[in-house]
Amino acid sequence: MAEAIRSLFIDGPAGRLEALLNAGAADARYAALVTHPHPLFGGTMHNKVVYHAAKALGSFGFPVLRFNFRGAGLSQGTHDGRAEVEDVRAALHWLMNESGLPIVFAGFSFGASTGLRACCPEERVPLLISLGTPVAAEGRVYQYKFLAECSKPKLFVSGDHDQFGPVEELERVVAHAADPKKLVIVPNADHFFEGQLPLMRAEIEKWMAEQLRN
């Protein structure tokens, strides 16, 4: 039986946000929110990394919400670069109200940087996954000082040839983040995990299974 997918719009701070909700199991322990890479460089909720992350989390029976940031796809508004944190919060609150469940957050690239800022302070988001964490991209340097105060379990997965998050730089970011945390470097993978998406997905599933046992 095909998994039910619901197309919808969420009221966001800059207008409605286009979204997709993959239905989960009736006894799901969590719901999940997955955010996409930079919209000015083609990022949407249909990105391959986002899709595979959503499938990985959906394999546990979680309902999974993906949405397009303002100005991407059919979402209203225009790209800002910082205000997208409020888009994440709007999606989070919609999912919390819809599911009544705690939320697992997973973000890729720009979506990771933006989503971590929105989700670290949220009590009902106990688990965080950052994929292709950007450190320097498109002329912008990403700062993560707030992670020093974020004591939720965190998984960081990046490729060993990530052009926007060199391993040494990413290791410094993770070293300054509060425990608990885990950094996984996928071999022979670039920023988009080209050719290594199954490995990335397997790391998400492995870590999530560990969290469910705790």
Backbone bond lengths (Angstrom), bond angles and torsions (degrees), N, CA, C in turn:
res aa  C-N    CA-C-N  psi(-1)  N-CA   C-N-CA  omega(-1)  CA-C   N-CA-C  phi
1 M - - - 1.466 - - 1.525 109.40 -
2 A 1.309 117.46 129.02 1.466 121.53 -178.33 1.520 110.61 -67.20
3 E 1.330 114.98 143.75 1.457 120.21 178.20 1.524 109.73 -69.37
4 A 1.326 116.11 134.21 1.462 120.55 -178.97 1.523 110.20 -72.04
5 I 1.321 116.56 130.24 1.461 122.36 177.08 1.523 108.26 -122.14
6 R 1.305 115.40 126.62 1.465 121.40 -178.32 1.515 109.64 -108.46
7 S 1.322 116.68 126.57 1.460 122.50 175.25 1.519 108.54 -93.43
8 L 1.330 117.41 133.81 1.461 120.32 -174.85 1.521 111.02 -155.53
9 F 1.324 114.95 174.30 1.460 122.00 173.66 1.525 108.72 -125.37
10 I 1.330 114.92 140.45 1.463 122.62 179.28 1.518 108.21 -111.98
11 D 1.303 117.02 138.11 1.464 120.73 176.16 1.525 109.30 -71.26
12 G 1.322 116.36 115.47 1.456 121.47 179.45 1.515 111.19 -111.73
13 P 1.316 118.07 172.36 1.460 121.82 -177.59 1.521 114.31 -68.05
14 A 1.357 117.02 -20.06 1.475 120.49 179.84 1.525 110.90 -114.78
15 G 1.326 116.54 16.26 1.461 121.08 -176.90 1.518 110.10 122.36
16 R 1.313 116.35 -174.82 1.464 119.31 -175.58 1.519 111.58 -73.08
17 L 1.330 115.39 147.09 1.452 123.07 -179.72 1.529 109.31 -112.64
18 E 1.309 116.24 125.06 1.455 121.58 178.19 1.530 109.32 -70.59
19 A 1.332 117.01 135.76 1.459 119.84 -175.30 1.518 111.73 -146.95
20 L 1.340 114.66 161.23 1.460 123.68 173.31 1.519 108.45 -130.50
21 L 1.323 116.31 133.55 1.459 121.32 177.30 1.520 108.99 -118.19
22 N 1.325 116.31 117.92 1.456 121.23 172.52 1.518 108.34 -86.58
23 A 1.311 116.79 120.69 1.461 120.94 -176.56 1.526 110.29 -64.91
24 G 1.317 116.19 141.89 1.458 121.06 178.84 1.523 111.43 -106.47
25 A 1.320 115.04 -172.83 1.459 121.30 179.01 1.526 110.22 -78.13
26 A 1.323 115.41 155.04 1.464 120.64 -178.46 1.525 111.89 -63.44
27 D 1.352 116.92 -27.37 1.464 120.24 -177.76 1.531 112.35 -104.25
28 A 1.324 117.40 25.24 1.471 121.50 -178.40 1.524 111.00 -58.63
29 R 1.336 115.75 138.90 1.479 120.59 177.99 1.529 111.76 -86.45
30 Y 1.323 116.35 -26.81 1.456 122.17 -179.19 1.528 109.56 -137.49
31 A 1.322 115.38 160.85 1.458 122.31 161.73 1.526 106.24 -109.86
32 A 1.322 117.67 165.22 1.464 120.54 -177.44 1.520 110.85 -133.33
33 L 1.335 114.91 144.56 1.456 122.90 174.97 1.516 108.02 -120.57
34 V 1.337 117.20 129.25 1.463 121.70 -179.02 1.533 108.67 -123.69
35 T 1.341 116.95 129.91 1.466 121.18 -176.12 1.534 111.24 -115.76
36 H 1.326 114.76 151.08 1.469 121.29 -169.01 1.531 114.01 -98.78
37 P 1.353 116.42 168.13 1.463 121.42 -179.20 1.533 112.78 -73.93
38 H 1.312 115.33 -178.08 1.462 123.23 -169.96 1.530 112.59 -54.57
39 P 1.341 117.43 120.80 1.468 120.39 -177.18 1.528 114.14 -67.53
40 L 1.313 118.48 -23.79 1.465 119.82 179.51 1.525 112.00 -76.27
41 F 1.324 116.31 -8.93 1.466 120.86 179.18 1.527 110.38 -120.93
42 G 1.323 114.94 31.44 1.452 121.00 173.80 1.516 115.96 90.00
43 G 1.326 118.19 4.83 1.451 120.57 -177.97 1.521 113.23 -72.89
44 T 1.327 116.38 130.01 1.466 122.60 174.40 1.526 107.99 -144.22
45 M 1.327 115.63 176.71 1.466 120.20 179.46 1.523 112.12 -69.83
46 H 1.347 117.67 -7.36 1.458 121.41 177.91 1.531 112.64 -94.14
47 N 1.321 117.47 4.28 1.459 122.15 177.25 1.536 110.52 -55.04
48 K 1.320 116.81 144.87 1.473 121.04 -175.61 1.526 112.93 -61.95
49 V 1.329 117.12 -40.82 1.469 120.02 179.58 1.525 109.80 -64.50
50 V 1.332 116.00 -44.15 1.464 121.03 178.48 1.524 110.26 -60.90
51 Y 1.324 116.13 -44.31 1.466 120.64 -179.67 1.527 111.02 -60.71
52 H 1.333 116.96 -46.60 1.460 120.22 -178.73 1.527 111.76 -67.67
53 A 1.325 117.38 -36.53 1.470 120.11 175.74 1.523 110.22 -63.57
54 A 1.329 116.64 -42.21 1.461 120.84 178.96 1.523 110.85 -63.29
55 K 1.345 116.91 -40.77 1.459 120.29 178.99 1.530 110.76 -66.37
56 A 1.336 116.33 -39.30 1.463 119.83 178.92 1.525 110.96 -60.74
57 L 1.324 117.14 -46.13 1.463 120.87 -179.13 1.525 110.97 -72.71
58 G 1.313 116.62 -34.63 1.452 120.54 177.32 1.522 112.54 -66.03
59 S 1.337 117.26 -22.89 1.460 120.34 -179.43 1.525 112.00 -66.55
60 F 1.333 116.40 -16.53 1.463 121.12 176.89 1.534 112.06 -92.00
61 G 1.331 115.66 4.89 1.454 119.77 -179.73 1.508 114.44 86.85
62 F 1.346 116.59 7.40 1.464 119.63 -179.97 1.523 110.78 -75.14
63 P 1.336 119.16 138.20 1.457 118.83 163.74 1.529 108.33 -65.66
64 V 1.332 117.02 138.73 1.467 120.99 -175.13 1.526 109.85 -126.10
65 L 1.320 115.75 125.39 1.464 122.11 178.67 1.515 109.78 -106.55
66 R 1.337 115.76 129.50 1.463 122.92 169.36 1.522 107.19 -119.88
67 F 1.315 117.37 149.00 1.467 119.42 176.99 1.521 109.60 -147.72
68 N 1.322 115.53 161.14 1.462 121.35 174.61 1.521 110.08 -94.23
69 F 1.327 115.89 130.19 1.464 120.25 174.32 1.526 110.38 -59.66
70 R 1.301 116.06 161.36 1.469 122.06 177.54 1.529 110.91 -48.39
71 G 1.338 115.43 131.90 1.461 120.75 178.08 1.514 114.85 85.10
72 A 1.335 118.06 -7.09 1.466 121.15 178.66 1.529 109.55 -102.70
73 G 1.338 116.50 140.89 1.463 119.70 -179.53 1.516 111.26 57.66
74 L 1.312 116.07 -129.01 1.467 121.37 179.20 1.521 112.98 -95.93
75 S 1.328 117.45 7.30 1.466 120.07 178.17 1.524 110.28 -72.35
76 Q 1.313 115.32 139.00 1.464 120.68 -179.31 1.519 111.26 -80.30
77 G 1.331 115.81 168.80 1.453 121.73 179.49 1.512 111.88 91.71
78 T 1.316 116.43 -178.81 1.462 122.31 179.25 1.525 109.34 -128.33
79 H 1.321 115.48 151.46 1.459 121.25 -177.86 1.526 111.00 -58.34
80 D 1.328 115.48 137.61 1.464 121.50 178.40 1.526 110.84 -118.17
81 G 1.328 116.52 -44.82 1.456 120.66 179.73 1.509 113.05 106.35
82 R 1.332 116.52 -31.14 1.463 121.18 178.31 1.531 111.89 -119.83
83 A 1.331 116.34 -38.42 1.463 120.59 -177.15 1.523 112.38 -67.30
84 E 1.332 117.40 -12.09 1.466 120.53 178.27 1.529 112.61 -62.49
85 V 1.340 116.31 -18.04 1.471 119.22 173.02 1.528 109.85 -56.46
86 E 1.334 116.01 -36.47 1.468 119.97 179.25 1.526 111.61 -71.42
87 D 1.330 117.47 -29.06 1.468 120.06 173.64 1.523 109.80 -62.45
88 V 1.329 115.95 -43.93 1.464 120.17 178.82 1.524 110.21 -61.05
89 R 1.316 116.67 -44.14 1.469 119.81 -179.88 1.527 111.27 -62.07
90 A 1.323 116.92 -38.89 1.463 120.13 178.58 1.528 110.17 -63.29
91 A 1.329 116.83 -43.86 1.464 120.94 179.19 1.527 110.88 -65.94
92 L 1.325 116.47 -41.13 1.458 121.38 178.20 1.524 111.66 -58.32
93 H 1.320 115.26 -50.16 1.460 119.70 -176.95 1.520 111.44 -65.83
94 W 1.338 116.54 -34.85 1.461 119.02 176.25 1.527 109.90 -63.79
95 L 1.334 116.48 -45.00 1.454 120.91 -177.65 1.525 111.60 -67.84
96 M 1.316 116.58 -38.11 1.467 120.34 176.65 1.525 110.66 -60.25
97 N 1.334 115.79 -46.23 1.467 120.48 -178.99 1.526 111.40 -68.47
98 E 1.317 116.39 -38.15 1.464 120.98 -177.58 1.528 111.79 -69.99
99 S 1.338 115.96 -43.31 1.466 120.17 -172.04 1.524 114.04 -96.36
100 G 1.334 116.17 -29.97 1.460 120.04 -173.93 1.517 113.06 69.13
101 L 1.343 116.90 17.32 1.462 121.95 -175.10 1.525 111.44 -114.94
102 P 1.336 117.27 156.32 1.471 119.08 168.67 1.526 109.03 -65.19
103 I 1.333 115.87 155.53 1.464 121.17 -170.90 1.528 111.84 -112.80
104 V 1.323 115.04 134.56 1.464 121.57 167.22 1.525 106.34 -94.48
105 F 1.334 116.72 125.92 1.462 120.01 177.40 1.521 110.24 -100.47
106 A 1.336 116.27 136.17 1.467 122.11 171.26 1.522 108.17 -136.87
107 G 1.312 116.26 127.12 1.455 120.05 179.13 1.512 110.95 -132.04
108 F 1.325 115.28 149.98 1.466 120.94 178.90 1.520 110.04 -116.29
109 S 1.332 116.61 127.37 1.456 123.79 173.08 1.535 111.29 58.77
110 F 1.322 118.16 -122.37 1.471 121.03 176.85 1.529 110.59 -53.74
111 G 1.326 116.41 -37.70 1.454 120.59 178.96 1.514 112.46 -65.88
112 A 1.334 117.07 -30.36 1.464 120.88 176.81 1.520 110.47 -70.95
113 S 1.320 116.05 -50.75 1.466 120.45 -179.79 1.522 111.48 -58.43
114 T 1.318 116.45 -46.11 1.454 121.61 -178.40 1.520 111.42 -69.46
115 G 1.327 116.11 -44.53 1.454 120.23 -176.86 1.512 113.44 -69.03
116 L 1.326 118.35 -36.93 1.462 120.15 177.63 1.519 111.01 -59.79
117 R 1.320 116.51 -39.01 1.465 120.17 179.09 1.529 111.47 -63.56
118 A 1.325 115.90 -38.47 1.458 119.98 -179.60 1.520 112.07 -75.92
119 C 1.334 117.11 -35.65 1.466 120.78 -169.34 1.521 115.04 -91.33
120 C 1.324 118.07 -26.96 1.465 118.71 -179.25 1.536 112.46 -56.23
121 P 1.334 119.89 -42.32 1.471 119.19 -178.85 1.533 114.27 -79.68
122 E 1.324 118.25 -10.82 1.463 121.63 -174.85 1.535 110.77 -81.12
123 E 1.322 116.78 117.70 1.464 121.17 -177.84 1.518 112.78 -61.31
124 R 1.317 116.79 -31.98 1.467 120.01 -175.41 1.528 112.73 -89.67
125 V 1.346 116.46 15.35 1.470 121.67 173.07 1.528 106.90 -120.28
126 P 1.340 117.70 87.02 1.460 120.46 -173.46 1.520 115.91 -84.47
127 L 1.343 118.69 -14.36 1.460 121.68 -174.84 1.523 110.71 -131.73
128 L 1.331 116.44 136.22 1.459 121.94 -172.95 1.530 111.29 -129.22
129 I 1.336 116.00 134.42 1.465 121.95 178.10 1.526 108.35 -128.46
130 S 1.327 116.24 126.24 1.461 121.90 -179.35 1.518 109.31 -119.60
131 L 1.324 116.62 117.41 1.462 123.09 -176.43 1.529 109.81 -109.04
132 G 1.327 116.38 131.91 1.464 118.87 -179.59 1.518 111.55 54.77
133 T 1.331 116.16 46.57 1.468 121.18 -177.41 1.523 110.13 -54.44
134 P 1.333 118.45 117.87 1.466 119.21 -177.97 1.533 111.15 -79.48
135 V 1.317 115.59 137.25 1.462 120.85 175.73 1.525 109.82 -110.61
136 A 1.323 116.41 -42.36 1.461 122.03 175.42 1.518 107.70 -144.55
137 A 1.320 116.70 115.37 1.465 120.26 -176.73 1.516 110.43 -147.80
138 E 1.342 115.55 138.72 1.467 121.20 177.74 1.538 112.33 52.03
139 G 1.316 116.43 36.74 1.454 120.92 177.74 1.516 114.56 80.16
140 R 1.322 117.54 2.62 1.452 121.22 -178.88 1.523 110.43 -111.02
141 V 1.325 116.69 135.31 1.459 121.79 175.89 1.521 108.26 -96.90
142 Y 1.322 116.57 128.52 1.461 121.61 -178.45 1.530 109.54 -95.65
143 Q 1.323 116.69 132.41 1.457 122.76 -179.91 1.529 109.97 -109.34
144 Y 1.331 115.88 142.21 1.463 120.83 -177.26 1.524 112.00 -131.99
145 K 1.325 116.91 33.68 1.467 119.96 -178.51 1.525 111.94 -58.68
146 F 1.332 116.86 -30.15 1.463 121.42 -178.54 1.530 112.19 -63.06
147 L 1.336 117.95 -21.00 1.458 120.37 -179.18 1.528 112.40 -67.74
148 A 1.320 116.74 -18.92 1.468 119.85 177.84 1.524 111.50 -63.98
149 E 1.335 116.49 -22.64 1.474 121.22 179.98 1.519 112.18 -104.77
150 C 1.329 117.23 4.96 1.468 121.87 -174.55 1.534 109.10 -101.99
151 S 1.330 116.24 95.11 1.464 121.28 -171.78 1.533 113.84 -93.36
152 K 1.318 117.12 18.60 1.469 121.00 176.15 1.530 109.56 -80.41
153 P 1.330 118.29 154.47 1.469 119.78 173.74 1.525 110.93 -58.78
154 K 1.341 115.39 131.54 1.458 121.63 -175.34 1.518 110.35 -131.94
155 L 1.323 116.09 134.05 1.456 121.91 173.78 1.518 108.89 -114.83
156 F 1.323 116.22 128.32 1.463 122.68 174.81 1.527 107.63 -114.77
157 V 1.333 116.22 124.45 1.461 120.71 177.71 1.526 107.96 -126.73
158 S 1.332 116.85 124.29 1.464 121.63 179.29 1.523 109.36 -144.57
159 G 1.323 115.96 161.14 1.453 121.28 177.22 1.516 111.24 -84.14
160 D 1.324 115.75 154.43 1.466 119.15 179.83 1.525 112.43 -74.81
161 H 1.345 117.12 -8.78 1.464 121.37 175.83 1.533 110.57 -120.89
162 D 1.327 116.22 33.00 1.468 120.63 179.94 1.526 109.25 -68.67
163 Q 1.321 116.15 114.35 1.458 120.59 -176.02 1.529 113.19 -72.75
164 F 1.315 117.44 -16.45 1.468 120.87 -179.86 1.532 112.63 -107.69
165 G 1.319 116.17 -1.60 1.458 120.61 179.01 1.514 110.26 -149.84
166 P 1.344 117.55 70.94 1.462 120.03 179.30 1.529 111.24 -52.67
167 V 1.330 116.10 143.69 1.465 120.91 -172.54 1.518 111.97 -54.79
168 E 1.329 118.52 -45.11 1.466 120.59 -178.54 1.520 111.49 -60.42
169 E 1.333 117.06 -42.56 1.454 121.36 179.33 1.528 110.67 -66.10
170 L 1.317 116.36 -42.74 1.454 120.27 -179.68 1.523 110.71 -66.18
171 E 1.309 117.35 -38.70 1.470 120.41 177.69 1.521 110.70 -60.15
172 R 1.319 117.33 -36.58 1.469 120.48 177.68 1.530 110.72 -66.13
173 V 1.334 116.16 -41.98 1.468 120.58 178.22 1.525 110.30 -59.97
174 V 1.322 115.82 -48.72 1.464 120.59 -177.27 1.523 110.93 -67.41
175 A 1.328 117.91 -36.50 1.464 121.22 -179.93 1.523 111.72 -60.42
176 H 1.333 116.89 -33.40 1.467 121.08 -178.78 1.527 113.07 -87.91
177 A 1.320 117.06 -6.02 1.467 120.73 178.06 1.524 109.81 -79.46
178 A 1.329 115.28 148.41 1.463 119.98 179.04 1.524 110.74 -66.75
179 D 1.324 116.33 151.27 1.456 121.21 171.91 1.532 109.38 -74.41
180 P 1.347 118.05 158.51 1.464 128.69 -4.83 1.524 111.89 -81.19
181 K 1.318 115.80 149.62 1.458 120.83 -177.76 1.517 109.10 -156.18
182 K 1.323 115.30 156.71 1.457 121.02 176.82 1.515 108.53 -144.15
183 L 1.322 116.35 133.29 1.460 122.25 176.88 1.517 108.92 -114.25
184 V 1.335 116.52 124.95 1.457 122.14 177.02 1.524 108.37 -118.92
185 I 1.318 116.78 124.84 1.466 122.32 176.26 1.527 107.90 -104.54
186 V 1.319 115.83 116.43 1.457 121.76 -178.80 1.528 109.00 -83.12
187 P 1.326 118.37 123.97 1.470 120.26 -177.81 1.520 112.41 -70.08
188 N 1.331 114.24 147.24 1.467 122.24 175.63 1.525 112.29 57.44
189 A 1.342 116.09 37.23 1.462 120.60 -178.71 1.520 110.60 -127.06
190 D 1.343 115.68 139.20 1.460 120.65 175.60 1.524 108.98 -93.80
191 H 1.324 116.54 -165.43 1.469 121.12 -177.19 1.523 111.96 -58.66
192 F 1.331 116.03 -34.42 1.468 120.55 -175.63 1.532 112.58 -97.05
193 F 1.343 116.80 10.27 1.467 122.27 179.17 1.535 111.39 55.05
194 E 1.322 115.97 33.50 1.464 120.76 -178.09 1.531 110.13 -56.82
195 G 1.327 116.03 123.88 1.455 121.64 -179.39 1.517 114.53 79.59
196 Q 1.330 116.81 -6.44 1.467 120.42 -176.68 1.531 112.26 -126.47
197 L 1.321 116.80 18.23 1.468 119.67 -179.39 1.534 112.66 -59.74
198 P 1.341 119.81 -37.76 1.462 118.34 176.54 1.531 113.13 -60.49
199 L 1.340 116.91 -36.64 1.462 120.23 177.80 1.526 110.75 -66.56
200 M 1.326 116.33 -43.35 1.469 120.32 177.93 1.521 110.16 -59.41
201 R 1.327 114.85 -46.71 1.469 120.02 -179.26 1.527 110.98 -61.87
202 A 1.342 116.65 -40.65 1.463 121.00 179.67 1.526 111.38 -62.70
203 E 1.328 116.85 -36.80 1.470 119.98 179.01 1.536 111.02 -67.29
204 I 1.315 116.60 -38.80 1.463 119.94 176.02 1.522 110.33 -61.84
205 E 1.337 116.58 -46.74 1.460 121.19 -177.57 1.528 111.16 -65.15
206 K 1.324 117.04 -40.03 1.467 121.25 179.11 1.520 110.99 -62.69
207 W 1.332 116.20 -47.55 1.465 120.70 -178.94 1.520 110.45 -65.49
208 M 1.340 116.51 -42.67 1.465 119.70 -178.58 1.520 110.47 -63.76
209 A 1.319 117.57 -39.24 1.463 120.88 177.76 1.522 110.44 -61.72
210 E 1.335 116.57 -38.26 1.471 120.60 177.60 1.523 110.60 -64.33
211 Q 1.306 117.21 -41.25 1.478 120.36 -179.89 1.524 110.89 -65.46
212 L 1.315 116.80 -37.61 1.459 120.36 -179.35 1.522 112.00 -69.30
213 R 1.329 117.20 -24.71 1.464 121.05 177.31 1.509 112.14 -79.30
214 N 1.337 116.75 -21.16 1.478 120.59 -176.71 1.539 111.69 -74.75
